[in-house]
Amino acid sequence: MIKSFRDKWLRYFFLEDKPSKKIPADIRERLFRKLQLADDATCRKDLMSPPSNHFERLSGNLSGLCSIRVNNQWRLVFEWDDEHGEARGLYLDNHDYR
């Protein structure tokens, strides 16, 4: 379940179906599906399926955060709380963190 978003525009995009210029047009549909998947997730295993999500725990500057792939360039990054099954501080990020 998504507990919180880092950016208001992403929350509005998902919860209120408000488009944002910050979201590239070619990923909007897929991004919405990935947000639905994250919102439906109750455990880490839910985020690992389908394998195309490429769920990963991040390291370095983003240690403690996780990500799932939207496409080759964009990721959803968030803190996953195993105890409560919640994604916190979720945001859309360019694949610059590697």
mmCIF file as gemmi writes it, N, C-alpha and C atoms, coordinates in Angstrom:
data_model
loop_
_atom_site.group_PDB
_atom_site.id
_atom_site.type_symbol
_atom_site.label_atom_id
_atom_site.label_alt_id
_atom_site.label_comp_id
_atom_site.label_asym_id
_atom_site.label_entity_id
_atom_site.label_seq_id
_atom_site.pdbx_PDB_ins_code
_atom_site.Cartn_x
_atom_site.Cartn_y
_atom_site.Cartn_z
_atom_site.occupancy
_atom_site.B_iso_or_equiv
_atom_site.pdbx_formal_charge
_atom_site.auth_seq_id
_atom_site.auth_asym_id
_atom_site.pdbx_PDB_model_num
ATOM 1 N N . MET Axp A 1 ? 0.842 -1.17 0 1 0 ? 1 A 1
ATOM 2 C CA . MET Axp A 1 ? 0 0 0 1 0 ? 1 A 1
ATOM 3 C C . MET Axp A 1 ? 0.895 1.244 0 1 0 ? 1 A 1
ATOM 4 N N . ILE Axp A 2 ? 0.503 2.23 -0.755 1 0 ? 2 A 1
ATOM 5 C CA . ILE Axp A 2 ? 1.259 3.485 -0.762 1 0 ? 2 A 1
ATOM 6 C C . ILE Axp A 2 ? 0.775 4.33 0.412 1 0 ? 2 A 1
ATOM 7 N N . LYS Axp A 3 ? 1.674 4.597 1.325 1 0 ? 3 A 1
ATOM 8 C CA . LYS Axp A 3 ? 1.349 5.402 2.507 1 0 ? 3 A 1
ATOM 9 C C . LYS Axp A 3 ? 1.56 6.885 2.238 1 0 ? 3 A 1
ATOM 10 N N . SER Axp A 4 ? 2.642 7.22 1.48 1 0 ? 4 A 1
ATOM 11 C CA . SER Axp A 4 ? 2.914 8.628 1.205 1 0 ? 4 A 1
ATOM 12 C C . SER Axp A 4 ? 3.718 8.789 -0.081 1 0 ? 4 A 1
ATOM 13 N N . PHE Axp A 5 ? 3.553 9.957 -0.679 1 0 ? 5 A 1
ATOM 14 C CA . PHE Axp A 5 ? 4.295 10.356 -1.873 1 0 ? 5 A 1
ATOM 15 C C . PHE Axp A 5 ? 5.241 11.481 -1.487 1 0 ? 5 A 1
ATOM 16 N N . ARG Axp A 6 ? 6.401 11.519 -2.1 1 0 ? 6 A 1
ATOM 17 C CA . ARG Axp A 6 ? 7.325 12.627 -1.867 1 0 ? 6 A 1
ATOM 18 C C . ARG Axp A 6 ? 6.824 13.885 -2.578 1 0 ? 6 A 1
ATOM 19 N N . ASP Axp A 7 ? 6.27 13.706 -3.785 1 0 ? 7 A 1
ATOM 20 C CA . ASP Axp A 7 ? 5.864 14.837 -4.619 1 0 ? 7 A 1
ATOM 21 C C . ASP Axp A 7 ? 4.343 14.884 -4.786 1 0 ? 7 A 1
ATOM 22 N N . LYS Axp A 8 ? 3.777 16.066 -4.567 1 0 ? 8 A 1
ATOM 23 C CA . LYS Axp A 8 ? 2.323 16.23 -4.678 1 0 ? 8 A 1
ATOM 24 C C . LYS Axp A 8 ? 1.816 15.921 -6.077 1 0 ? 8 A 1
ATOM 25 N N . TRP Axp A 9 ? 2.576 16.309 -7.099 1 0 ? 9 A 1
ATOM 26 C CA . TRP Axp A 9 ? 2.111 16.101 -8.469 1 0 ? 9 A 1
ATOM 27 C C . TRP Axp A 9 ? 1.947 14.619 -8.791 1 0 ? 9 A 1
ATOM 28 N N . LEU Axp A 10 ? 2.776 13.763 -8.202 1 0 ? 10 A 1
ATOM 29 C CA . LEU Axp A 10 ? 2.649 12.323 -8.43 1 0 ? 10 A 1
ATOM 30 C C . LEU Axp A 10 ? 1.429 11.782 -7.685 1 0 ? 10 A 1
ATOM 31 N N . ARG Axp A 11 ? 1.201 12.284 -6.491 1 0 ? 11 A 1
ATOM 32 C CA . ARG Axp A 11 ? 0.007 11.885 -5.729 1 0 ? 11 A 1
ATOM 33 C C . ARG Axp A 11 ? -1.252 12.295 -6.48 1 0 ? 11 A 1
ATOM 34 N N . TYR Axp A 12 ? -1.3 13.515 -7.008 1 0 ? 12 A 1
ATOM 35 C CA . TYR Axp A 12 ? -2.457 13.972 -7.776 1 0 ? 12 A 1
ATOM 36 C C . TYR Axp A 12 ? -2.648 13.142 -9.042 1 0 ? 12 A 1
ATOM 37 N N . PHE Axp A 13 ? -1.546 12.794 -9.686 1 0 ? 13 A 1
ATOM 38 C CA . PHE Axp A 13 ? -1.612 11.958 -10.889 1 0 ? 13 A 1
ATOM 39 C C . PHE Axp A 13 ? -2.28 10.625 -10.569 1 0 ? 13 A 1
ATOM 40 N N . PHE Axp A 14 ? -1.881 10.007 -9.474 1 0 ? 14 A 1
ATOM 41 C CA . PHE Axp A 14 ? -2.397 8.68 -9.134 1 0 ? 14 A 1
ATOM 42 C C . PHE Axp A 14 ? -3.79 8.727 -8.502 1 0 ? 14 A 1
ATOM 43 N N . LEU Axp A 15 ? -3.98 9.568 -7.513 1 0 ? 15 A 1
ATOM 44 C CA . LEU Axp A 15 ? -5.234 9.56 -6.762 1 0 ? 15 A 1
ATOM 45 C C . LEU Axp A 15 ? -6.355 10.362 -7.403 1 0 ? 15 A 1
ATOM 46 N N . GLU Axp A 16 ? -6.004 11.414 -8.139 1 0 ? 16 A 1
ATOM 47 C CA . GLU Axp A 16 ? -7.034 12.285 -8.697 1 0 ? 16 A 1
ATOM 48 C C . GLU Axp A 16 ? -7.021 12.333 -10.218 1 0 ? 16 A 1
ATOM 49 N N . ASP Axp A 17 ? -6.173 11.503 -10.828 1 0 ? 17 A 1
ATOM 50 C CA . ASP Axp A 17 ? -6.09 11.409 -12.288 1 0 ? 17 A 1
ATOM 51 C C . ASP Axp A 17 ? -5.789 12.763 -12.941 1 0 ? 17 A 1
ATOM 52 N N . LYS Axp A 18 ? -4.924 13.547 -12.291 1 0 ? 18 A 1
ATOM 53 C CA . LYS Axp A 18 ? -4.527 14.849 -12.829 1 0 ? 18 A 1
ATOM 54 C C . LYS Axp A 18 ? -3.19 14.702 -13.543 1 0 ? 18 A 1
ATOM 55 N N . PRO Axp A 19 ? -3.147 15.035 -14.832 1 0 ? 19 A 1
ATOM 56 C CA . PRO Axp A 19 ? -1.885 14.912 -15.574 1 0 ? 19 A 1
ATOM 57 C C . PRO Axp A 19 ? -0.846 15.913 -15.064 1 0 ? 19 A 1
ATOM 58 N N . SER Axp A 20 ? 0.409 15.568 -15.278 1 0 ? 20 A 1
ATOM 59 C CA . SER Axp A 20 ? 1.505 16.453 -14.891 1 0 ? 20 A 1
ATOM 60 C C . SER Axp A 20 ? 2.509 16.524 -16.03 1 0 ? 20 A 1
ATOM 61 N N . LYS Axp A 21 ? 3.012 17.716 -16.288 1 0 ? 21 A 1
ATOM 62 C CA . LYS Axp A 21 ? 4.031 17.889 -17.321 1 0 ? 21 A 1
ATOM 63 C C . LYS Axp A 21 ? 5.35 17.24 -16.913 1 0 ? 21 A 1
ATOM 64 N N . LYS Axp A 22 ? 5.491 16.914 -15.644 1 0 ? 22 A 1
ATOM 65 C CA . LYS Axp A 22 ? 6.721 16.287 -15.16 1 0 ? 22 A 1
ATOM 66 C C . LYS Axp A 22 ? 6.784 14.801 -15.507 1 0 ? 22 A 1
ATOM 67 N N . ILE Axp A 23 ? 5.664 14.25 -15.963 1 0 ? 23 A 1
ATOM 68 C CA . ILE Axp A 23 ? 5.611 12.83 -16.324 1 0 ? 23 A 1
ATOM 69 C C . ILE Axp A 23 ? 5.621 12.722 -17.842 1 0 ? 23 A 1
ATOM 70 N N . PRO Axp A 24 ? 6.651 12.107 -18.415 1 0 ? 24 A 1
ATOM 71 C CA . PRO Axp A 24 ? 6.701 11.953 -19.87 1 0 ? 24 A 1
ATOM 72 C C . PRO Axp A 24 ? 5.463 11.217 -20.385 1 0 ? 24 A 1
ATOM 73 N N . ALA Axp A 25 ? 4.909 11.703 -21.476 1 0 ? 25 A 1
ATOM 74 C CA . ALA Axp A 25 ? 3.677 11.136 -22.032 1 0 ? 25 A 1
ATOM 75 C C . ALA Axp A 25 ? 3.803 9.65 -22.34 1 0 ? 25 A 1
ATOM 76 N N . ASP Axp A 26 ? 4.979 9.22 -22.769 1 0 ? 26 A 1
ATOM 77 C CA . ASP Axp A 26 ? 5.142 7.823 -23.178 1 0 ? 26 A 1
ATOM 78 C C . ASP Axp A 26 ? 5.184 6.836 -22.008 1 0 ? 26 A 1
ATOM 79 N N . ILE Axp A 27 ? 5.234 7.312 -20.769 1 0 ? 27 A 1
ATOM 80 C CA . ILE Axp A 27 ? 5.241 6.364 -19.638 1 0 ? 27 A 1
ATOM 81 C C . ILE Axp A 27 ? 4.004 6.487 -18.749 1 0 ? 27 A 1
ATOM 82 N N . ARG Axp A 28 ? 3.096 7.394 -19.051 1 0 ? 28 A 1
ATOM 83 C CA . ARG Axp A 28 ? 1.96 7.654 -18.153 1 0 ? 28 A 1
ATOM 84 C C . ARG Axp A 28 ? 1.117 6.416 -17.861 1 0 ? 28 A 1
ATOM 85 N N . GLU Axp A 29 ? 0.744 5.688 -18.895 1 0 ? 29 A 1
ATOM 86 C CA . GLU Axp A 29 ? -0.077 4.491 -18.699 1 0 ? 29 A 1
ATOM 87 C C . GLU Axp A 29 ? 0.647 3.451 -17.86 1 0 ? 29 A 1
ATOM 88 N N . ARG Axp A 30 ? 1.868 3.19 -18.231 1 0 ? 30 A 1
ATOM 89 C CA . ARG Axp A 30 ? 2.652 2.179 -17.517 1 0 ? 30 A 1
ATOM 90 C C . ARG Axp A 30 ? 2.937 2.623 -16.08 1 0 ? 30 A 1
ATOM 91 N N . LEU Axp A 31 ? 3.223 3.898 -15.895 1 0 ? 31 A 1
ATOM 92 C CA . LEU Axp A 31 ? 3.456 4.431 -14.555 1 0 ? 31 A 1
ATOM 93 C C . LEU Axp A 31 ? 2.222 4.23 -13.681 1 0 ? 31 A 1
ATOM 94 N N . PHE Axp A 32 ? 1.056 4.507 -14.23 1 0 ? 32 A 1
ATOM 95 C CA . PHE Axp A 32 ? -0.174 4.336 -13.458 1 0 ? 32 A 1
ATOM 96 C C . PHE Axp A 32 ? -0.347 2.882 -13.027 1 0 ? 32 A 1
ATOM 97 N N . ARG Axp A 33 ? -0.06 1.94 -13.923 1 0 ? 33 A 1
ATOM 98 C CA . ARG Axp A 33 ? -0.155 0.513 -13.58 1 0 ? 33 A 1
ATOM 99 C C . ARG Axp A 33 ? 0.834 0.144 -12.47 1 0 ? 33 A 1
ATOM 100 N N . LYS Axp A 34 ? 2.047 0.69 -12.542 1 0 ? 34 A 1
ATOM 101 C CA . LYS Axp A 34 ? 3.05 0.397 -11.509 1 0 ? 34 A 1
ATOM 102 C C . LYS Axp A 34 ? 2.638 0.998 -10.161 1 0 ? 34 A 1
ATOM 103 N N . LEU Axp A 35 ? 2.023 2.164 -10.191 1 0 ? 35 A 1
ATOM 104 C CA . LEU Axp A 35 ? 1.527 2.769 -8.956 1 0 ? 35 A 1
ATOM 105 C C . LEU Axp A 35 ? 0.399 1.922 -8.366 1 0 ? 35 A 1
ATOM 106 N N . GLN Axp A 36 ? -0.472 1.407 -9.232 1 0 ? 36 A 1
ATOM 107 C CA . GLN Axp A 36 ? -1.532 0.513 -8.757 1 0 ? 36 A 1
ATOM 108 C C . GLN Axp A 36 ? -0.933 -0.728 -8.104 1 0 ? 36 A 1
ATOM 109 N N . LEU Axp A 37 ? 0.081 -1.283 -8.74 1 0 ? 37 A 1
ATOM 110 C CA . LEU Axp A 37 ? 0.743 -2.469 -8.205 1 0 ? 37 A 1
ATOM 111 C C . LEU Axp A 37 ? 1.338 -2.172 -6.828 1 0 ? 37 A 1
ATOM 112 N N . ALA Axp A 38 ? 2.015 -1.032 -6.695 1 0 ? 38 A 1
ATOM 113 C CA . ALA Axp A 38 ? 2.61 -0.657 -5.409 1 0 ? 38 A 1
ATOM 114 C C . ALA Axp A 38 ? 1.528 -0.43 -4.356 1 0 ? 38 A 1
ATOM 115 N N . ASP Axp A 39 ? 0.409 0.134 -4.764 1 0 ? 39 A 1
ATOM 116 C CA . ASP Axp A 39 ? -0.68 0.389 -3.829 1 0 ? 39 A 1
ATOM 117 C C . ASP Axp A 39 ? -1.346 -0.909 -3.373 1 0 ? 39 A 1
ATOM 118 N N . ASP Axp A 40 ? -1.4 -1.893 -4.242 1 0 ? 40 A 1
ATOM 119 C CA . ASP Axp A 40 ? -2.004 -3.19 -3.906 1 0 ? 40 A 1
ATOM 120 C C . ASP Axp A 40 ? -1.065 -4.091 -3.109 1 0 ? 40 A 1
ATOM 121 N N . ALA Axp A 41 ? 0.223 -3.802 -3.128 1 0 ? 41 A 1
ATOM 122 C CA . ALA Axp A 41 ? 1.213 -4.668 -2.477 1 0 ? 41 A 1
ATOM 123 C C . ALA Axp A 41 ? 1.045 -4.663 -0.959 1 0 ? 41 A 1
ATOM 124 N N . THR Axp A 42 ? 1.156 -5.859 -0.385 1 0 ? 42 A 1
ATOM 125 C CA . THR Axp A 42 ? 1.102 -5.987 1.072 1 0 ? 42 A 1
ATOM 126 C C . THR Axp A 42 ? 2.404 -6.558 1.625 1 0 ? 42 A 1
ATOM 127 N N . CYS Axp A 43 ? 3.254 -7.055 0.718 1 0 ? 43 A 1
ATOM 128 C CA . CYS Axp A 43 ? 4.551 -7.587 1.132 1 0 ? 43 A 1
ATOM 129 C C . CYS Axp A 43 ? 5.548 -7.384 -0.013 1 0 ? 43 A 1
ATOM 130 N N . ARG Axp A 44 ? 6.805 -7.529 0.299 1 0 ? 44 A 1
ATOM 131 C CA . ARG Axp A 44 ? 7.864 -7.323 -0.691 1 0 ? 44 A 1
ATOM 132 C C . ARG Axp A 44 ? 7.702 -8.263 -1.885 1 0 ? 44 A 1
ATOM 133 N N . LYS Axp A 45 ? 7.239 -9.472 -1.623 1 0 ? 45 A 1
ATOM 134 C CA . LYS Axp A 45 ? 7.059 -10.463 -2.687 1 0 ? 45 A 1
ATOM 135 C C . LYS Axp A 45 ? 6.084 -9.963 -3.759 1 0 ? 45 A 1
ATOM 136 N N . ASP Axp A 46 ? 5.068 -9.201 -3.346 1 0 ? 46 A 1
ATOM 137 C CA . ASP Axp A 46 ? 4.113 -8.634 -4.304 1 0 ? 46 A 1
ATOM 138 C C . ASP Axp A 46 ? 4.8 -7.689 -5.281 1 0 ? 46 A 1
ATOM 139 N N . LEU Axp A 47 ? 5.854 -7.02 -4.836 1 0 ? 47 A 1
ATOM 140 C CA . LEU Axp A 47 ? 6.57 -6.067 -5.68 1 0 ? 47 A 1
ATOM 141 C C . LEU Axp A 47 ? 7.536 -6.758 -6.639 1 0 ? 47 A 1
ATOM 142 N N . MET Axp A 48 ? 7.848 -8.004 -6.363 1 0 ? 48 A 1
ATOM 143 C CA . MET Axp A 48 ? 8.779 -8.76 -7.205 1 0 ? 48 A 1
ATOM 144 C C . MET Axp A 48 ? 8.086 -9.414 -8.391 1 0 ? 48 A 1
ATOM 145 N N . SER Axp A 49 ? 6.786 -9.393 -8.402 1 0 ? 49 A 1
ATOM 146 C CA . SER Axp A 49 ? 6.034 -10.017 -9.484 1 0 ? 49 A 1
ATOM 147 C C . SER Axp A 49 ? 5.195 -8.953 -10.171 1 0 ? 49 A 1
ATOM 148 N N . PRO Axp A 50 ? 5.278 -8.823 -11.466 1 0 ? 50 A 1
ATOM 149 C CA . PRO Axp A 50 ? 6.039 -9.642 -12.404 1 0 ? 50 A 1
ATOM 150 C C . PRO Axp A 50 ? 7.537 -9.308 -12.346 1 0 ? 50 A 1
ATOM 151 N N . PRO Axp A 51 ? 8.355 -10.228 -12.855 1 0 ? 51 A 1
ATOM 152 C CA . PRO Axp A 51 ? 9.811 -10.005 -12.837 1 0 ? 51 A 1
ATOM 153 C C . PRO Axp A 51 ? 10.246 -8.728 -13.558 1 0 ? 51 A 1
ATOM 154 N N . SER Axp A 52 ? 9.426 -8.237 -14.49 1 0 ? 52 A 1
ATOM 155 C CA . SER Axp A 52 ? 9.781 -7.012 -15.221 1 0 ? 52 A 1
ATOM 156 C C . SER Axp A 52 ? 9.815 -5.791 -14.305 1 0 ? 52 A 1
ATOM 157 N N . ASN Axp A 53 ? 9.295 -5.908 -13.085 1 0 ? 53 A 1
ATOM 158 C CA . ASN Axp A 53 ? 9.404 -4.806 -12.121 1 0 ? 53 A 1
ATOM 159 C C . ASN Axp A 53 ? 10.846 -4.555 -11.729 1 0 ? 53 A 1
ATOM 160 N N . HIS Axp A 54 ? 11.674 -5.594 -11.787 1 0 ? 54 A 1
ATOM 161 C CA . HIS Axp A 54 ? 13.072 -5.492 -11.368 1 0 ? 54 A 1
ATOM 162 C C . HIS Axp A 54 ? 13.178 -4.838 -9.993 1 0 ? 54 A 1
ATOM 163 N N . PHE Axp A 55 ? 12.386 -5.35 -9.049 1 0 ? 55 A 1
ATOM 164 C CA . PHE Axp A 55 ? 12.44 -4.847 -7.673 1 0 ? 55 A 1
ATOM 165 C C . PHE Axp A 55 ? 13.862 -4.977 -7.143 1 0 ? 55 A 1
ATOM 166 N N . GLU Axp A 56 ? 14.365 -3.908 -6.542 1 0 ? 56 A 1
ATOM 167 C CA . GLU Axp A 56 ? 15.707 -3.981 -5.963 1 0 ? 56 A 1
ATOM 168 C C . GLU Axp A 56 ? 15.825 -3.08 -4.748 1 0 ? 56 A 1
ATOM 169 N N . ARG Axp A 57 ? 16.656 -3.506 -3.827 1 0 ? 57 A 1
ATOM 170 C CA . ARG Axp A 57 ? 17.021 -2.676 -2.686 1 0 ? 57 A 1
ATOM 171 C C . ARG Axp A 57 ? 18.24 -1.875 -3.122 1 0 ? 57 A 1
ATOM 172 N N . LEU Axp A 58 ? 18.186 -0.577 -2.91 1 0 ? 58 A 1
ATOM 173 C CA . LEU Axp A 58 ? 19.245 0.302 -3.385 1 0 ? 58 A 1
ATOM 174 C C . LEU Axp A 58 ? 20.359 0.419 -2.353 1 0 ? 58 A 1
ATOM 175 N N . SER Axp A 59 ? 21.512 0.849 -2.817 1 0 ? 59 A 1
ATOM 176 C CA . SER Axp A 59 ? 22.668 1.002 -1.929 1 0 ? 59 A 1
ATOM 177 C C . SER Axp A 59 ? 23.289 2.375 -2.146 1 0 ? 59 A 1
ATOM 178 N N . GLY Axp A 60 ? 24.375 2.628 -1.472 1 0 ? 60 A 1
ATOM 179 C CA . GLY Axp A 60 ? 25.058 3.92 -1.613 1 0 ? 60 A 1
ATOM 180 C C . GLY Axp A 60 ? 24.243 5.04 -0.998 1 0 ? 60 A 1
ATOM 181 N N . ASN Axp A 61 ? 24.12 6.152 -1.728 1 0 ? 61 A 1
ATOM 182 C CA . ASN Axp A 61 ? 23.372 7.314 -1.237 1 0 ? 61 A 1
ATOM 183 C C . ASN Axp A 61 ? 21.91 6.999 -0.963 1 0 ? 61 A 1
ATOM 184 N N . LEU Axp A 62 ? 21.378 5.991 -1.65 1 0 ? 62 A 1
ATOM 185 C CA . LEU Axp A 62 ? 19.966 5.648 -1.499 1 0 ? 62 A 1
ATOM 186 C C . LEU Axp A 62 ? 19.766 4.384 -0.67 1 0 ? 62 A 1
ATOM 187 N N . SER Axp A 63 ? 20.737 4.072 0.149 1 0 ? 63 A 1
ATOM 188 C CA . SER Axp A 63 ? 20.641 2.898 1.016 1 0 ? 63 A 1
ATOM 189 C C . SER Axp A 63 ? 19.377 2.989 1.868 1 0 ? 63 A 1
ATOM 190 N N . GLY Axp A 64 ? 18.668 1.885 1.984 1 0 ? 64 A 1
ATOM 191 C CA . GLY Axp A 64 ? 17.423 1.853 2.745 1 0 ? 64 A 1
ATOM 192 C C . GLY Axp A 64 ? 16.197 2.048 1.887 1 0 ? 64 A 1
ATOM 193 N N . LEU Axp A 65 ? 16.411 2.423 0.618 1 0 ? 65 A 1
ATOM 194 C CA . LEU Axp A 65 ? 15.294 2.601 -0.301 1 0 ? 65 A 1
ATOM 195 C C . LEU Axp A 65 ? 15.223 1.426 -1.266 1 0 ? 65 A 1
ATOM 196 N N . CYS Axp A 66 ? 14.068 1.286 -1.902 1 0 ? 66 A 1
ATOM 197 C CA . CYS Axp A 66 ? 13.842 0.236 -2.897 1 0 ? 66 A 1
ATOM 198 C C . CYS Axp A 66 ? 13.361 0.895 -4.176 1 0 ? 66 A 1
ATOM 199 N N . SER Axp A 67 ? 13.369 0.127 -5.258 1 0 ? 67 A 1
ATOM 200 C CA . SER Axp A 67 ? 12.835 0.659 -6.507 1 0 ? 67 A 1
ATOM 201 C C . SER Axp A 67 ? 12.196 -0.449 -7.324 1 0 ? 67 A 1
ATOM 202 N N . ILE Axp A 68 ? 11.26 -0.04 -8.167 1 0 ? 68 A 1
ATOM 203 C CA . ILE Axp A 68 ? 10.74 -0.911 -9.216 1 0 ? 68 A 1
ATOM 204 C C . ILE Axp A 68 ? 10.841 -0.13 -10.518 1 0 ? 68 A 1
ATOM 205 N N . ARG Axp A 69 ? 11.024 -0.845 -11.585 1 0 ? 69 A 1
ATOM 206 C CA . ARG Axp A 69 ? 11.259 -0.242 -12.89 1 0 ? 69 A 1
ATOM 207 C C . ARG Axp A 69 ? 9.937 0.12 -13.568 1 0 ? 69 A 1
ATOM 208 N N . VAL Axp A 70 ? 9.867 1.33 -14.096 1 0 ? 70 A 1
ATOM 209 C CA . VAL Axp A 70 ? 8.748 1.731 -14.95 1 0 ? 70 A 1
ATOM 210 C C . VAL Axp A 70 ? 9.119 1.392 -16.387 1 0 ? 70 A 1
ATOM 211 N N . ASN Axp A 71 ? 10.312 1.798 -16.798 1 0 ? 71 A 1
ATOM 212 C CA . ASN Axp A 71 ? 10.893 1.402 -18.085 1 0 ? 71 A 1
ATOM 213 C C . ASN Axp A 71 ? 12.415 1.446 -17.922 1 0 ? 71 A 1
ATOM 214 N N . ASN Axp A 72 ? 13.146 1.426 -19.016 1 0 ? 72 A 1
ATOM 215 C CA . ASN Axp A 72 ? 14.61 1.418 -18.908 1 0 ? 72 A 1
ATOM 216 C C . ASN Axp A 72 ? 15.182 2.693 -18.302 1 0 ? 72 A 1
ATOM 217 N N . GLN Axp A 73 ? 14.443 3.792 -18.371 1 0 ? 73 A 1
ATOM 218 C CA . GLN Axp A 73 ? 14.956 5.072 -17.885 1 0 ? 73 A 1
ATOM 219 C C . GLN Axp A 73 ? 14.366 5.503 -16.54 1 0 ? 73 A 1
ATOM 220 N N . TRP Axp A 74 ? 13.128 5.149 -16.259 1 0 ? 74 A 1
ATOM 221 C CA . TRP Axp A 74 ? 12.424 5.662 -15.088 1 0 ? 74 A 1
ATOM 222 C C . TRP Axp A 74 ? 12.156 4.584 -14.044 1 0 ? 74 A 1
ATOM 223 N N . ARG Axp A 75 ? 12.235 4.974 -12.773 1 0 ? 75 A 1
ATOM 224 C CA . ARG Axp A 75 ? 12.008 4.079 -11.64 1 0 ? 75 A 1
ATOM 225 C C . ARG Axp A 75 ? 11.081 4.743 -10.623 1 0 ? 75 A 1
ATOM 226 N N . LEU Axp A 76 ? 10.344 3.92 -9.909 1 0 ? 76 A 1
ATOM 227 C CA . LEU Axp A 76 ? 9.645 4.379 -8.716 1 0 ? 76 A 1
ATOM 228 C C . LEU Axp A 76 ? 10.537 4.015 -7.538 1 0 ? 76 A 1
ATOM 229 N N . VAL Axp A 77 ? 10.889 5.001 -6.747 1 0 ? 77 A 1
ATOM 230 C CA . VAL Axp A 77 ? 11.786 4.803 -5.606 1 0 ? 77 A 1
ATOM 231 C C . VAL Axp A 77 ? 10.98 5.083 -4.338 1 0 ? 77 A 1
ATOM 232 N N . PHE Axp A 78 ? 11.203 4.268 -3.306 1 0 ? 78 A 1
ATOM 233 C CA . PHE Axp A 78 ? 10.417 4.384 -2.084 1 0 ? 78 A 1
ATOM 234 C C . PHE Axp A 78 ? 11.093 3.639 -0.94 1 0 ? 78 A 1
ATOM 235 N N . GLU Axp A 79 ? 10.641 3.936 0.251 1 0 ? 79 A 1
ATOM 236 C CA . GLU Axp A 79 ? 11.051 3.178 1.433 1 0 ? 79 A 1
ATOM 237 C C . GLU Axp A 79 ? 9.962 2.141 1.672 1 0 ? 79 A 1
ATOM 238 N N . TRP Axp A 80 ? 10.332 0.867 1.769 1 0 ? 80 A 1
ATOM 239 C CA . TRP Axp A 80 ? 9.352 -0.194 1.991 1 0 ? 80 A 1
ATOM 240 C C . TRP Axp A 80 ? 9.375 -0.619 3.456 1 0 ? 80 A 1
ATOM 241 N N . ASP Axp A 81 ? 8.209 -0.608 4.071 1 0 ? 81 A 1
ATOM 242 C CA . ASP Axp A 81 ? 8.051 -1.026 5.464 1 0 ? 81 A 1
ATOM 243 C C . ASP Axp A 81 ? 7.464 -2.435 5.464 1 0 ? 81 A 1
ATOM 244 N N . ASP Axp A 82 ? 8.309 -3.435 5.74 1 0 ? 82 A 1
ATOM 245 C CA . ASP Axp A 82 ? 7.862 -4.833 5.736 1 0 ? 82 A 1
ATOM 246 C C . ASP Axp A 82 ? 6.796 -5.102 6.796 1 0 ? 82 A 1
ATOM 247 N N . GLU Axp A 83 ? 6.948 -4.485 7.94 1 0 ? 83 A 1
ATOM 248 C CA . GLU Axp A 83 ? 6.029 -4.745 9.05 1 0 ? 83 A 1
ATOM 249 C C . GLU Axp A 83 ? 4.589 -4.346 8.719 1 0 ? 83 A 1
ATOM 250 N N . HIS Axp A 84 ? 4.426 -3.208 8.068 1 0 ? 84 A 1
ATOM 251 C CA . HIS Axp A 84 ? 3.091 -2.702 7.757 1 0 ? 84 A 1
ATOM 252 C C . HIS Axp A 84 ? 2.703 -2.888 6.291 1 0 ? 84 A 1
ATOM 253 N N . GLY Axp A 85 ? 3.626 -3.34 5.459 1 0 ? 85 A 1
ATOM 254 C CA . GLY Axp A 85 ? 3.35 -3.513 4.034 1 0 ? 85 A 1
ATOM 255 C C . GLY Axp A 85 ? 3.05 -2.2 3.342 1 0 ? 85 A 1
ATOM 256 N N . GLU Axp A 86 ? 3.895 -1.196 3.598 1 0 ? 86 A 1
ATOM 257 C CA . GLU Axp A 86 ? 3.647 0.146 3.076 1 0 ? 86 A 1
ATOM 258 C C . GLU Axp A 86 ? 4.859 0.718 2.349 1 0 ? 86 A 1
ATOM 259 N N . ALA Axp A 87 ? 4.57 1.431 1.262 1 0 ? 87 A 1
ATOM 260 C CA . ALA Axp A 87 ? 5.588 2.202 0.544 1 0 ? 87 A 1
ATOM 261 C C . ALA Axp A 87 ? 5.475 3.644 1.027 1 0 ? 87 A 1
ATOM 262 N N . ARG Axp A 88 ? 6.589 4.21 1.465 1 0 ? 88 A 1
ATOM 263 C CA . ARG Axp A 88 ? 6.585 5.582 1.978 1 0 ? 88 A 1
ATOM 264 C C . ARG Axp A 88 ? 7.539 6.447 1.172 1 0 ? 88 A 1
ATOM 265 N N . GLY Axp A 89 ? 7.165 7.72 1.017 1 0 ? 89 A 1
ATOM 266 C CA . GLY Axp A 89 ? 8.028 8.662 0.32 1 0 ? 89 A 1
ATOM 267 C C . GLY Axp A 89 ? 8.242 8.295 -1.136 1 0 ? 89 A 1
ATOM 268 N N . LEU Axp A 90 ? 7.246 7.697 -1.764 1 0 ? 90 A 1
ATOM 269 C CA . LEU Axp A 90 ? 7.375 7.209 -3.141 1 0 ? 90 A 1
ATOM 270 C C . LEU Axp A 90 ? 7.558 8.375 -4.119 1 0 ? 90 A 1
ATOM 271 N N . TYR Axp A 91 ? 8.517 8.216 -5.035 1 0 ? 91 A 1
ATOM 272 C CA . TYR Axp A 91 ? 8.727 9.24 -6.056 1 0 ? 91 A 1
ATOM 273 C C . TYR Axp A 91 ? 9.216 8.623 -7.356 1 0 ? 91 A 1
ATOM 274 N N . LEU Axp A 92 ? 9.017 9.345 -8.439 1 0 ? 92 A 1
ATOM 275 C CA . LEU Axp A 92 ? 9.465 8.939 -9.77 1 0 ? 92 A 1
ATOM 276 C C . LEU Axp A 92 ? 10.844 9.529 -9.988 1 0 ? 92 A 1
ATOM 277 N N . ASP Axp A 93 ? 11.78 8.684 -10.426 1 0 ? 93 A 1
ATOM 278 C CA . ASP Axp A 93 ? 13.147 9.153 -10.589 1 0 ? 93 A 1
ATOM 279 C C . ASP Axp A 93 ? 13.732 8.669 -11.903 1 0 ? 93 A 1
ATOM 280 N N . ASN Axp A 94 ? 14.515 9.536 -12.501 1 0 ? 94 A 1
ATOM 281 C CA . ASN Axp A 94 ? 15.309 9.176 -13.658 1 0 ? 94 A 1
ATOM 282 C C . ASN Axp A 94 ? 16.338 8.156 -13.191 1 0 ? 94 A 1
ATOM 283 N N . HIS Axp A 95 ? 16.848 7.349 -14.057 1 0 ? 95 A 1
ATOM 284 C CA . HIS Axp A 95 ? 17.765 6.271 -13.664 1 0 ? 95 A 1
ATOM 285 C C . HIS Axp A 95 ? 19.18 6.817 -13.44 1 0 ? 95 A 1
ATOM 286 N N . ASP Axp A 96 ? 19.288 7.866 -12.608 1 0 ? 96 A 1
ATOM 287 C CA . ASP Axp A 96 ? 20.579 8.512 -12.352 1 0 ? 96 A 1
ATOM 288 C C . ASP Axp A 96 ? 21.274 7.991 -11.111 1 0 ? 96 A 1
ATOM 289 N N . TYR Axp A 97 ? 20.617 7.145 -10.341 1 0 ? 97 A 1
ATOM 290 C CA . TYR Axp A 97 ? 21.172 6.768 -9.048 1 0 ? 97 A 1
ATOM 291 C C . TYR Axp A 97 ? 22.238 5.704 -9.124 1 0 ? 97 A 1
ATOM 292 N N . ARG Axp A 98 ? 22.503 5.11 -10.266 1 0 ? 98 A 1
ATOM 293 C CA . ARG Axp A 98 ? 23.51 4.045 -10.355 1 0 ? 98 A 1
ATOM 294 C C . ARG Axp A 98 ? 24.896 4.628 -10.469 1 0 ? 98 A 1
